[in-house]
């Protein structure tokens, strides 16, 4: 069914209606958003199919492995999908990477904090989930102490 339109009336396009609205001007720049996380801690969440997540993760790890800092890129208890073959295939600098697994009675969080505090790694990458605020603070404090960066990656 069609509705007849009057030929004498034109419709105002949506863009014209938007542009016709009065502009809102600010007297001052908006205040920056507060930063709750310290500069030593970052978190990345990747969702989707395993292959897609690995595809997104590859350039990040490659960039970190090529860091000009002479210290290690340390991976703490990486998921099973990050095999040595995959790390080699994506072109990581294998001479600058440590892969550590927790010892008996040690949690991945404890190991990540220890690696960060020692300061022998420029970046310590962990796969801790869920990661609650107290654990974030522990990682940030340990990274600060070791002059390192903590990156937690959540693969969901």
C-alpha positions as CSV (number, residue, x, y, z in Angstrom):
1,X,0.0,0.0,0.0
2,X,1.3,3.4,-0.9
3,X,0.5,6.6,0.8
4,X,0.0,9.6,-1.4
5,X,2.3,12.5,-0.8
6,X,1.5,16.1,-1.6
7,X,3.6,17.4,-4.4
8,X,3.7,20.8,-2.9
9,X,5.2,19.7,0.4
10,X,8.9,18.6,0.5
11,X,10.3,16.6,3.4
12,X,13.2,18.0,5.3
13,X,16.1,15.6,5.2
14,X,17.3,14.3,8.5
15,X,20.7,15.9,8.1
16,X,19.2,19.3,7.4
17,X,17.1,18.9,10.5
18,X,20.2,18.1,12.6
19,X,22.1,21.0,11.2
20,X,19.2,23.4,11.9
21,X,19.6,22.7,15.7
22,X,21.5,25.4,17.6
23,X,25.1,24.6,18.3
24,X,26.2,24.0,21.8
25,X,29.4,25.8,22.6
26,X,31.6,25.1,25.6
27,X,33.3,27.9,27.5
28,X,36.1,25.6,28.5
29,X,37.5,22.3,27.4
30,X,35.9,19.3,29.1
31,X,37.9,17.8,32.0
32,X,39.9,14.7,31.2
33,X,38.4,11.5,32.4
34,X,39.9,10.2,35.7
35,X,42.5,7.5,35.3
36,X,42.0,4.7,37.8
37,X,44.8,2.4,36.5
38,X,48.4,3.2,36.9
39,X,50.7,3.6,33.9
40,X,52.4,0.3,34.7
41,X,49.3,-1.9,34.1
42,X,47.2,-2.5,31.0
43,X,44.5,-5.0,30.2
44,X,43.3,-6.3,26.9
45,X,40.1,-8.3,26.3
46,X,39.8,-10.2,23.0
47,X,36.5,-11.9,22.2
48,X,35.5,-14.1,19.3
49,X,36.8,-17.2,17.5
50,X,40.1,-18.5,18.7
51,X,41.8,-18.0,15.3
52,X,40.6,-14.4,15.2
53,X,41.8,-13.7,18.7
54,X,45.2,-15.1,17.9
55,X,45.3,-13.0,14.7
56,X,44.7,-9.8,16.7
57,X,47.2,-10.8,19.4
58,X,50.1,-11.6,17.0
59,X,51.1,-8.0,16.1
60,X,51.0,-7.0,19.8
61,X,53.3,-9.8,20.9
62,X,55.6,-9.2,17.8
63,X,55.9,-5.5,18.7
64,X,56.7,-6.3,22.3
65,X,59.3,-8.9,21.3
66,X,61.0,-6.3,19.2
67,X,61.2,-3.7,22.0
68,X,64.5,-1.9,22.1
69,X,64.8,-2.5,25.8
70,X,67.4,-5.2,26.4
71,X,65.2,-7.0,28.9
72,X,62.9,-10.0,28.3
73,X,59.3,-10.1,27.1
74,X,57.9,-12.7,29.6
75,X,54.8,-14.7,29.0
76,X,53.2,-16.1,32.2
77,X,51.3,-19.3,31.7
78,X,50.1,-18.6,28.2
79,X,47.0,-20.5,26.9
80,X,47.6,-23.8,25.1
81,X,46.8,-22.1,21.8
82,X,50.0,-20.1,22.0
83,X,52.3,-22.9,21.0
84,X,56.1,-22.5,20.3
85,X,55.3,-23.2,16.7
86,X,52.7,-20.4,16.5
87,X,55.1,-18.0,18.2
88,X,57.8,-18.9,15.7
89,X,55.3,-18.6,12.8
90,X,54.2,-15.1,13.7
91,X,57.8,-13.8,13.7
92,X,58.5,-13.2,17.4
93,X,62.1,-12.6,18.3
94,X,62.5,-15.9,20.2
95,X,65.8,-14.7,21.7
96,X,64.0,-12.1,23.7
97,X,61.1,-14.1,25.1
98,X,60.7,-16.1,28.3
99,X,57.7,-18.4,28.8
100,X,57.2,-19.3,32.5
101,X,54.8,-21.7,34.1
102,X,54.0,-21.6,37.8
103,X,55.7,-24.1,40.0
104,X,53.7,-26.4,42.4
105,X,51.9,-24.3,45.0
106,X,52.5,-21.0,43.0
107,X,49.7,-19.2,41.3
108,X,50.1,-17.4,37.9
109,X,49.5,-14.1,39.8
110,X,52.3,-14.8,42.2
111,X,54.7,-15.7,39.3
112,X,53.7,-12.6,37.3
113,X,54.3,-10.4,40.4
114,X,57.7,-12.0,41.0
115,X,58.7,-11.6,37.4
116,X,57.7,-7.9,37.4
117,X,59.4,-7.2,40.7
118,X,62.7,-8.7,39.5
119,X,62.9,-6.1,36.7
120,X,64.5,-8.5,34.2
121,X,61.5,-8.1,31.9
122,X,60.3,-4.9,30.1
123,X,56.8,-6.4,29.9
124,X,55.2,-9.3,31.6
125,X,52.1,-10.7,29.8
126,X,49.7,-12.7,31.9
127,X,46.4,-14.4,31.1
128,X,44.6,-14.0,34.5
129,X,40.9,-14.1,34.5
130,X,38.9,-13.0,36.3
131,X,41.3,-10.3,37.4
132,X,39.9,-8.3,40.3
133,X,40.9,-4.9,41.5
134,X,43.2,-6.2,44.3
135,X,45.1,-8.3,41.8
136,X,45.4,-5.3,39.4
137,X,46.9,-3.3,42.2
138,X,49.4,-6.1,43.0
139,X,50.5,-6.3,39.4
140,X,50.8,-2.5,39.1
141,X,52.9,-2.2,42.3
142,X,55.2,-5.1,41.3
143,X,55.6,-3.5,37.8
144,X,56.4,-0.1,39.4
145,X,59.0,-1.8,41.7
146,X,60.7,-3.5,38.7
147,X,60.4,-0.6,36.3
148,X,58.4,-2.8,34.0
149,X,55.0,-3.0,32.3
150,X,52.2,-5.5,33.2
151,X,49.8,-6.6,30.4
152,X,47.0,-8.9,31.2
153,X,45.1,-10.5,28.3
154,X,41.7,-11.9,28.7
155,X,40.6,-14.3,25.9
156,X,36.9,-14.8,26.1
